[in-house]
Amino acid sequence: MKVKALGDHEQKPVQMDGATQTRMRMLVGPEDGAKNFHMRHFEVAPGGHTPHHKHDYEHEILILKGEGVARSEQGDRPVKPGDVLFVPPNEMHQFVNNSAAPLEFICLIPAPMDCSR
């Protein structure tokens, strides 16, 4: 069993084209031997955003802190702490921080996948 504080996980800038002021921590992933799911923590600075993109796997997301906008093919929707989001495979999506505080969320993806997105 792994028990490790959120802040003890290394935080790295998201290097995908279109990402601005977004950092990620791999909380549970390949280094832990996770064979089914990877858990990541994202922090989007005020004015920042994730890339506007799609891929062939789903996301499950829990908003922890801050406020922002979840952009999808259905339009822009406000998000706040406690909101739970499901992004189906191959749906264009983006998370935008339009507030004055960091936007933080947990994101689950199937493993093994490219964990940088």
C-alpha positions, 0 to 999 in steps of 0.5 A: 500500500502506498501512503504519500501526501499530495505535496510530496509528489513531484509537480511538473509543468504540462508540456502539451501544445496549448497548455498554459500555466498548468502543472501536474502531479502523478499521484498513482501511476506506472511507478506504483505498478498501477495496472488499471487506472492512473490518478493525477492532480492538476493545478491551473494557475489564474488565467491558465488552461489545459490544451483543447484536445481529445483522445480515445480514452475517458476522464473522471474528474473531481474539482478540489479547489478554485473555479473555472470553465469546462469547455466541451462540444456541448459548450462552456460549463462553470465548475467549482469544488465538489463538481464531478465530471465525466469526459467521454472518449474522443470528446474535445475538452479543455479546463480554463481557470478564469478566477483569481485563485488556482484551479485544482482537480483530480483526474483519473484515466485508464492505464497504461496511457500517455500520462502527460495529458 
